[in-house]
């Protein structure tokens, strides 16, 4: 029988290994402080990290550690105690290495993130939880007066996304969705060129997004003593624990099984689609709207634990007759096709995390066009230009917005509309027929069956519904 990492020497080896992993991460360069933050020493913004898994470890923690003159991570929280303790150890070691003894930080650790949100010394939270745990802490943080950095996709359901966007707007908080392509120069250039008419009237947008494989072991296992499984499940139904349903117990950076379970997310249509459809709507100028009509097909697994969609195809019609096509066969990219040519933009060789699905576009140029001259353009004063993130840094953009109170590059309403378009496509996949969508009312007109997919029942006592009901008194 293997020794569990929550016991004795094995636990110490686990924590030591996680700390070593953090030390190996190449943190971004230091960014000097330009304006004061929220009253912390040196004017630095005090950050709390909710969720200490793969995305936190490989993407967001390194990003904020590199901005230590602007902000400090001062607290961590996770339903898995070992992950929480490992991240605490790793962050403290990183600060010690960079700042020395004089700048050392001893982090608070909160097994229940709600205690972190109640801590008035913390100015803002970074939410790196699974998709089903996006809505509730976002709403609670906004109601507590805290600003939020939220990993994409915005929400598990369209109803939750609307609740989140409305609460953020009502409370005046700054929310940045982790859609880092909005702070990436060549994606911004591509969208600005399209919006300025460099390819003439836009006709269609062709997207490529990979699909997840089937599999997973559904056999019930004992819940690890370091995991608060009831808290981890949150508002989703009570189901038996198995490691492939949650996350690996021996690795933080390996791809977790929850990404492939519909109970906790919609699969790659929101996983990568939240990036790709976001870029499509950005270039179309439909960031605050959505499709009018969607049809889709998808193959769903018939066995195993993982049940999110596999191979798929989606076709959506937008205002003006623009058609957006997305499938798993097209190399990962966004191609804008107009009357006078096309512009293609992609991640190229970039991957957000080592465990990302392998793109079919490993050799795709980051930016290209049907005629290279399309990309050679000097913008004029009257052209529609996009928000530019300071130093093209998505994390710094959020910190700057916290101080200026001006919108960041990926604000709540934009994040919600991008996620909603993905979830409308997912509904069409599930129902296997053409759906009409009204972006103004965020409903499927006259379609009760489809409208039932706008929300999911929330298991008490968890969920955004319960939080908003309590807040309303």
C-alpha positions in Angstrom: 0.0 0.0 0.0 1.5 3.3 -1.0 2.2 5.9 1.7 -0.2 8.9 1.5 1.4 12.3 1.2 -0.6 13.6 4.2 1.5 11.4 6.5 4.9 12.0 8.2 8.0 11.9 5.9 6.0 11.6 2.8 4.1 14.8 3.5 7.5 16.6 4.2 8.8 15.3 0.9 5.7 16.5 -0.9 6.0 20.0 0.5 9.7 20.1 -0.2 9.1 19.0 -3.8 6.5 21.7 -4.4 8.8 24.4 -3.0 11.5 23.2 -5.3 9.1 23.3 -8.2 8.3 26.9 -7.5 12.0 27.9 -7.3 12.4 26.5 -10.8 9.8 28.8 -12.3 11.2 31.7 -14.2 9.4 34.7 -12.6 8.8 37.9 -14.7 11.1 40.9 -14.3 10.5 43.3 -11.4 8.1 46.1 -12.3 8.8 49.3 -10.3 5.9 50.8 -8.3 4.4 53.9 -9.9 1.5 54.8 -7.7 0.4 53.8 -4.2 -1.9 51.0 -3.5 -4.5 50.4 -0.7 -2.7 51.5 2.4 -0.3 48.5 2.9 3.4 49.0 3.6 4.9 50.9 0.7 1.5 51.3 -0.8 1.5 47.7 -2.0 -1.8 45.9 -2.7 -2.3 42.9 -0.4 -3.5 39.8 -2.4 -5.2 36.7 -1.2 -4.9 33.5 -3.4 -8.0 31.3 -3.6 -7.1 28.0 -5.2 -3.5 26.6 -5.1 -3.6 24.3 -8.1 -2.1 24.1 -11.6 -3.1 27.5 -13.0 -2.0 29.3 -9.8 1.3 27.5 -9.6 2.3 27.8 -13.3 0.7 31.1 -14.4 -0.8 33.5 -11.9 1.5 33.1 -8.8 4.6 33.7 -11.0 3.0 36.7 -12.6 2.2 38.4 -9.3 5.5 37.4 -7.7 7.2 39.3 -10.4 5.2 42.4 -9.5 6.2 42.4 -5.8 6.9 46.2 -5.8 3.2 46.7 -6.8 1.5 43.9 -4.8 2.3 41.1 -2.4 0.5 37.7 -2.0 -0.1 37.6 1.8 -2.6 34.7 2.1 -3.5 31.4 0.5 -6.6 29.2 0.6 -7.5 25.8 -0.8 -9.8 22.9 0.1 -6.8 20.6 -0.2 -4.6 21.3 2.8 -1.5 19.9 1.2 -1.8 22.1 -1.8 -2.4 25.2 0.4 0.6 24.5 2.6 2.8 23.7 -0.4 1.9 27.0 -2.1 2.4 28.9 1.1 5.9 27.4 1.5 6.7 28.0 -2.2 5.6 31.7 -2.2 7.4 32.5 1.0 10.6 30.8 -0.4 10.3 32.9 -3.6 9.9 36.1 -1.7 12.9 35.3 0.5 15.0 34.5 -2.5 14.0 37.7 -4.3 13.7 40.2 -1.5 16.0 38.8 1.2 15.3 38.7 4.9 14.2 42.3 5.0 11.4 41.7 2.6 10.3 38.2 3.8 6.6 37.5 3.9 4.8 35.0 6.2 1.6 34.1 4.5 -1.7 33.4 6.3 -3.3 30.1 5.4 -7.1 29.8 5.3 -8.6 26.3 4.9 -12.0 28.1 4.3 -11.6 30.9 1.8 -14.5 32.8 3.4 -12.3 33.7 6.3 -9.8 35.3 3.9 -12.6 37.3 2.3 -13.6 38.5 5.8 -10.0 39.6 6.5 -10.0 43.4 6.1 -6.3 43.5 5.7 -6.6 41.8 2.3 -7.4 44.2 -0.6 -8.0 41.9 -3.5 -8.3 38.2 -4.3 -6.9 36.0 -7.1 -9.4 33.2 -7.8 -7.8 30.1 -9.4 -10.4 27.6 -8.5 -12.2 25.0 -10.8 -15.0 26.5 -12.9 -17.8 25.5 -10.6 -16.1 27.6 -7.8 -15.9 30.9 -9.7 -19.3 32.4 -9.0 -19.7 32.2 -5.3 -16.3 33.6 -4.2 -16.4 36.3 -6.8 -19.7 37.6 -5.6 -18.7 37.3 -1.9 -15.4 39.2 -2.6 -17.3 41.9 -4.5 -19.8 42.3 -1.7 -16.9 42.5 0.8 -15.4 45.4 -1.1 -12.5 43.4 -2.6 -11.3 43.5 -6.2 -11.0 40.3 -8.1 -8.7 38.6 -10.6 -10.6 35.6 -11.9 -9.4 32.7 -14.0 -11.4 32.1 -17.2 -14.0 30.9 -18.1 -16.1 33.4 -16.2 -18.8 31.0 -14.9 -20.2 27.5 -14.9 -23.6 28.7 -16.2 -25.0 31.8 -18.0 -27.2 32.6 -15.0 -24.2 32.6 -12.6 -22.2 34.8 -15.1 -25.0 37.4 -15.1 -25.1 37.4 -11.3 -21.4 37.9 -11.2 -21.2 40.7 -13.7 -24.2 42.5 -12.1 -22.7 42.3 -8.6 -19.3 43.6 -9.8 -20.9 46.5 -11.5 -23.2 47.3 -8.6 -20.4 47.2 -6.0 -18.0 49.2 -8.2 -15.3 46.5 -7.9 -12.5 45.9 -10.5 -12.6 42.4 -11.9 -10.1 41.1 -14.5 -10.8 37.8 -16.2 -7.7 35.8 -16.9 -8.1 36.1 -20.6 -4.4 37.0 -21.1 -4.7 37.2 -24.9 -6.3 40.7 -24.4 -3.0 41.9 -23.1 -1.0 40.2 -25.9 0.2 42.7 -28.5 -0.3 40.6 -31.7 -3.8 39.6 -30.7 -4.6 43.3 -30.0 -3.1 44.3 -33.4 -5.1 41.7 -35.3 -8.4 42.8 -33.7 -7.7 46.5 -34.2 -6.8 45.9 -37.9 -10.1 44.0 -38.4 -12.1 46.7 -36.6 -10.4 49.4 -38.7 -11.5 47.7 -41.9 -8.2 46.4 -43.2 -9.8 43.3 -44.7 -13.0 45.0 -45.7 -16.4 44.0 -44.4 -16.1 41.0 -42.1 -17.8 37.8 -43.4 -16.7 35.0 -41.2 -14.4 34.0 -38.3 -12.8 30.5 -38.3 -11.6 29.2 -34.9 -9.7 26.1 -33.9 -10.0 24.7 -30.4 -8.8 21.2 -29.3 -11.1 18.6 -27.6 -10.5 16.5 -24.5 -10.2 12.7 -24.5 -12.5 10.3 -22.8 -11.4 8.0 -20.0 -11.0 8.4 -16.2 -11.4 5.9 -13.5 -14.9 6.1 -11.9 -14.2 3.6 -9.1 -14.9 5.1 -5.6 -11.9 5.8 -3.4 -11.5 7.0 0.2 -11.4 10.8 0.5 -7.8 11.9 1.3 -7.7 13.3 4.8 -6.1 16.5 3.5 -9.1 17.3 1.2 -12.3 18.9 2.4 -14.3 17.2 -0.3 -17.7 18.7 0.6 -16.2 22.2 0.3 -14.5 21.2 -3.0 -17.8 20.0 -4.5 -19.5 23.2 -3.4 -22.8 23.8 -5.1 -22.6 20.8 -7.4 -24.2 17.4 -6.6 -22.8 15.0 -4.0 -20.9 12.3 -5.8 -18.4 9.6 -4.7 -14.8 10.7 -4.5 -12.3 9.4 -7.0 -9.0 11.0 -7.8 -9.7 11.3 -11.5 -12.8 13.4 -10.7 -10.8 16.0 -8.7 -7.0 16.5 -9.0 -3.9 14.4 -8.7 -2.7 14.0 -5.2 1.0 13.7 -6.1 1.2 16.6 -8.6 0.1 20.2 -8.7 1.0 20.9 -12.3 -0.6 17.8 -13.9 -3.9 18.3 -15.7 -6.8 17.7 -13.3 -9.7 15.4 -14.0 -12.4 17.9 -13.0 -11.7 19.7 -16.4 -13.2 16.6 -18.1 -16.3 16.2 -15.9 -19.4 18.1 -16.9 -20.4 18.5 -13.3 -17.6 21.0 -12.9 -17.3 22.6 -16.4 -18.3 22.3 -20.1 -15.1 21.0 -21.5 -12.8 22.7 -24.1 -15.6 24.8 -25.5 -15.2 27.0 -22.4 -11.7 25.9 -21.5 -10.0 27.3 -24.6 -13.2 28.6 -26.3 -13.3 31.3 -23.7 -10.1 32.6 -25.2 -10.9 32.0 -28.9 -14.5 33.1 -28.9 -13.5 36.1 -26.9 -10.9 37.1 -29.6 -13.5 36.5 -32.3 -16.1 38.8 -30.6 -13.4 41.3 -29.8 -12.4 41.6 -33.5 -16.1 41.7 -34.5 -16.9 44.5 -32.0 -19.5 42.1 -30.4 -17.8 42.1 -27.0 -21.0 43.2 -25.2 -23.4 41.1 -27.3 -23.4 37.6 -28.6 -24.6 35.3 -31.3 -28.2 35.3 -32.6 -28.3 31.7 -33.8 -26.1 28.7 -33.1 -26.0 25.1 -34.3 -23.6 22.4 -33.2 -22.7 18.8 -33.2 -20.4 17.0 -30.7 -19.4 13.5 -29.7 -19.9 12.7 -26.0 -18.2 9.7 -24.3 -20.4 6.7 -23.7 -18.1 5.1 -21.0 -15.6 6.1 -18.4 -15.7 9.0 -15.9 -14.8 11.9 -18.1 -17.9 13.0 -20.0 -17.2 16.5 -21.5 -17.5 16.8 -25.3 -15.0 15.3 -27.6 -14.7 16.1 -31.3 -17.2 19.0 -32.2 -18.3 21.6 -34.6 -20.1 24.9 -34.0 -21.5 27.4 -36.4 -22.9 30.7 -35.0 -24.5 33.6 -36.8 -24.0 37.2 -35.5 -25.6 40.5 -36.3 -24.7 41.7 -39.8 -24.6 38.1 -41.1 -21.1 37.4 -39.7 -20.7 33.6 -39.2 -18.3 32.2 -36.6 -17.2 28.6 -37.1 -15.3 26.6 -34.5 -14.1 23.0 -34.4 -11.4 20.7 -33.1 -10.0 19.9 -36.6 -8.9 23.4 -37.4 -5.4 24.3 -36.1 -5.6 26.4 -32.9 -6.0 29.9 -34.3 -8.5 32.7 -35.1 -8.9 33.6 -38.8 -10.9 36.8 -39.7 -12.1 36.6 -43.3 -13.3 39.7 -45.0 -14.3 40.8 -48.5 -10.7 42.1 -49.1 -8.6 39.4 -47.4 -7.9 37.6 -44.2 -5.9 38.0 -41.0 -4.9 35.0 -38.9 -3.7 35.2 -35.3 -2.7 32.4 -33.0 -0.7 31.5 -29.9 2.0 30.1 -32.1 4.2 27.9 -29.9 2.8 29.4 -26.7 1.2 27.3 -24.0 -0.2 28.6 -20.7 0.8 25.5 -18.7 2.9 22.4 -19.4 -0.2 20.2 -19.3 -2.2 22.2 -21.9 -3.6 20.0 -24.7 -1.2 19.8 -27.6 -2.3 22.2 -30.3 -2.4 21.2 -33.9 -0.8 24.6 -34.7 2.6 24.1 -33.2 4.2 25.8 -36.2 1.5 28.4 -37.0 2.8 31.9 -37.3 1.5 34.2 -34.5 0.2 36.7 -37.0 -0.2 36.5 -40.8 -2.5 37.8 -43.5 -3.6 37.0 -47.1 -1.4 40.0 -48.1 1.5 41.1 -45.8 0.6 44.7 -46.7 -2.6 44.3 -44.7 -0.5 44.2 -41.5 1.4 47.4 -42.5 -0.8 50.2 -41.3 -0.4 53.4 -39.3 -3.4 53.9 -37.1 -5.1 57.3 -37.3 -6.7 59.3 -34.5 -10.2 58.3 -35.4 -9.5 54.5 -35.6 -11.1 52.2 -33.1 -8.3 51.1 -30.8 -8.3 48.6 -28.0 -7.2 49.0 -24.4 -3.4 48.6 -24.0 -2.2 46.8 -20.9 0.8 48.5 -19.2 3.9 46.7 -20.3 1.6 44.2 -22.1 1.2 42.5 -18.7 -2.3 41.2 -17.8 -1.6 41.0 -14.1 -0.1 44.5 -14.0 -3.1 45.8 -16.0 -5.4 44.6 -13.2 -3.2 46.2 -10.4 -3.2 49.4 -12.4 -7.0 49.4 -12.7 -7.3 48.8 -9.0 -5.5 52.1 -8.4 -7.0 54.1 -11.2 -10.5 52.5 -10.9 -10.6 52.4 -14.7 -11.7 49.2 -16.5 -9.0 46.6 -17.2 -8.5 44.8 -20.5 -10.9 41.9 -19.6 -13.6 43.3 -17.4 -16.5 41.3 -15.9 -19.2 42.1 -18.6 -16.8 41.2 -21.4 -15.8 38.0 -19.7 -19.4 37.1 -19.1 -20.4 37.7 -22.8 -17.5 35.6 -24.0 -18.3 32.8 -21.6 -22.0 33.0 -22.5 -21.3 32.5 -26.2 -19.4 29.4 -25.3 -22.2 28.1 -23.1 -24.8 28.8 -25.8 -22.7 26.7 -28.1 -22.5 24.0 -25.5 -26.3 24.0 -25.2 -26.5 23.5 -28.9 -24.1 20.6 -28.6 -26.2 19.0 -25.9 -29.5 19.4 -27.7 -28.2 18.7 -31.1 -30.3 21.3 -32.9 -30.2 24.9 -34.0 -30.9 27.4 -31.2 -32.0 31.0 -31.4 -30.3 33.3 -28.8 -31.3 36.8 -27.7 -28.2 38.6 -26.3 -30.4 41.4 -24.8 -32.5 39.1 -22.6 -29.9 36.3 -22.4 -32.6 33.7 -23.2 -33.5 31.2 -25.9 -36.8 32.8 -27.1 -39.7 30.4 -26.8 -37.5 27.4 -26.1 -38.2 26.0 -22.6 -35.9 23.0 -23.1 -32.9 25.2 -24.0 -33.7 27.8 -21.3 -33.4 25.1 -18.6 -29.7 24.9 -19.5 -29.2 28.5 -18.4 -28.7 27.5 -14.8 -28.1 24.4 -12.6 -29.6 23.5 -9.2 -27.2 24.5 -6.4 -26.6 22.2 -3.5 -27.1 23.8 -0.2 -25.6 25.6 1.6 -23.3 26.5 -1.3 -23.9 28.6 -4.4 -24.4 32.1 -5.7 -28.1 32.0 -5.2 -27.7 31.6 -1.5 -25.1 34.3 -1.2 -27.3 36.9 -3.0 -30.4 35.9 -1.1 -28.5 36.4 2.2 -27.1 39.7 1.0 -30.6 40.9 0.1 -31.8 40.2 3.6 
